[in-house]
Amino acid sequence: QTMLQPVLLNANTKIVVRGRSHSRVAVQIGLSVGHPGGGFAGKYRTHIPVSQLADGEDFELELSIGRFHNETNSNSSPVGSELTDLWFVAEASTAKFEITSVELTDAPEKDKP
């Protein structure tokens, strides 16, 4: 689904992904971002290990924006960019998983006692 308004990523942005895994396989979750004035800014990804996606079970992953890395520029960050695309890729071509919802939140970290 195309986003109607730009979503500006900041240091507090979290991406909550819900779904169901039908295979024991690791997954790459990625995002494409653009510059606020227009133009491509990069692609970032994070690795979800098999241990977080049990076969046949629902899952919910809360991923901080700082977890996403650019493989070609390790000093780069998606913070300050506009989200243009989210993508999910299983590390095995025969794997099955479904994404039921994706939510972006902008909640600051809670103080921990």
C-alpha positions as CSV (number, residue, x, y, z in Angstrom):
1,Q,0.0,0.0,0.0
2,T,1.3,3.4,-0.9
3,M,1.7,6.0,1.9
4,L,-0.3,9.1,1.3
5,Q,1.8,11.4,3.5
6,P,5.6,11.2,4.0
7,V,6.7,9.5,7.2
8,L,9.7,11.2,8.7
9,L,11.9,8.7,10.7
10,N,13.4,10.0,13.9
11,A,15.5,8.4,16.7
12,N,12.4,7.3,18.6
13,T,10.7,5.6,15.6
14,K,9.9,1.9,16.2
15,I,8.5,-0.5,13.6
16,V,6.1,-3.1,15.0
17,V,5.7,-6.1,12.7
18,R,3.0,-8.7,13.3
19,G,2.5,-11.9,11.4
20,R,2.7,-15.7,11.4
21,S,5.7,-17.9,10.5
22,H,5.0,-21.2,8.6
23,S,8.7,-22.1,8.4
24,R,11.7,-22.0,10.7
25,V,13.8,-19.5,8.7
26,A,15.6,-16.2,9.3
27,V,14.1,-13.1,7.7
28,Q,15.5,-9.8,6.5
29,I,13.4,-6.8,7.1
30,G,14.3,-3.7,5.1
31,L,13.3,-0.2,4.4
32,S,13.9,2.3,1.6
33,V,14.2,5.9,2.5
34,G,14.3,9.2,0.6
35,H,15.6,12.7,1.4
36,P,12.8,15.0,2.7
37,G,13.3,17.3,-0.3
38,G,13.1,14.4,-2.7
39,G,15.5,11.8,-4.1
40,F,16.6,8.4,-3.0
41,A,18.6,8.3,0.3
42,G,19.3,4.6,0.8
43,K,18.2,1.1,1.9
44,Y,18.5,-0.3,5.4
45,R,18.0,-3.8,6.7
46,T,18.0,-5.8,9.9
47,H,18.3,-9.6,10.4
48,I,15.6,-11.5,12.3
49,P,17.1,-14.8,13.5
50,V,15.2,-18.1,13.4
51,S,14.9,-18.1,17.2
52,Q,12.5,-15.1,17.0
53,L,10.1,-16.8,14.5
54,A,8.8,-20.2,15.7
55,D,7.2,-22.4,13.1
56,G,3.5,-22.2,13.0
57,E,3.2,-19.4,15.6
58,D,2.2,-15.8,15.5
59,F,4.9,-13.2,16.2
60,E,5.2,-9.6,17.1
61,L,8.6,-7.8,16.6
62,E,9.2,-4.3,17.9
63,L,12.2,-2.9,16.0
64,S,13.9,0.3,16.9
65,I,15.0,2.4,13.9
66,G,18.6,2.2,15.2
67,R,18.6,-1.5,14.5
68,F,18.5,-0.9,10.7
69,H,21.9,-0.7,8.9
70,N,23.1,0.3,5.5
71,E,25.5,-2.4,4.2
72,T,27.4,0.0,1.9
73,N,27.8,2.9,4.4
74,S,28.0,1.7,8.0
75,N,28.1,5.4,9.2
76,S,24.7,6.1,7.6
77,S,21.4,6.2,9.4
78,P,17.8,6.3,8.3
79,V,17.0,8.9,11.0
80,G,15.9,12.2,9.4
81,S,14.8,10.5,6.1
82,E,11.3,9.8,4.8
83,L,10.2,6.2,4.7
84,T,9.2,5.2,1.1
85,D,9.1,1.4,1.3
86,L,9.2,-1.6,3.6
87,W,10.2,-5.1,2.5
88,F,10.5,-8.6,3.9
89,V,12.6,-11.4,2.5
90,A,12.9,-15.0,3.9
91,E,16.4,-16.5,3.7
92,A,15.1,-19.6,2.0
93,S,13.0,-19.5,-1.2
94,T,10.7,-22.3,0.1
95,A,9.9,-20.5,3.4
96,K,6.5,-19.2,4.1
97,F,5.6,-16.3,6.4
98,E,2.8,-13.8,6.4
99,I,2.8,-10.2,7.6
100,T,-0.6,-9.2,9.1
101,S,0.2,-5.7,10.1
102,V,3.0,-3.1,10.3
103,E,2.8,-0.1,12.7
104,L,5.1,2.8,13.0
105,T,5.3,4.4,16.4
106,D,7.1,7.5,17.6
107,A,7.3,6.8,21.3
108,P,10.3,8.0,23.3
109,E,12.1,5.4,25.5
110,K,10.5,5.1,28.9
111,D,12.6,5.7,31.9
112,K,13.8,2.5,33.4
113,P,14.0,2.2,37.2
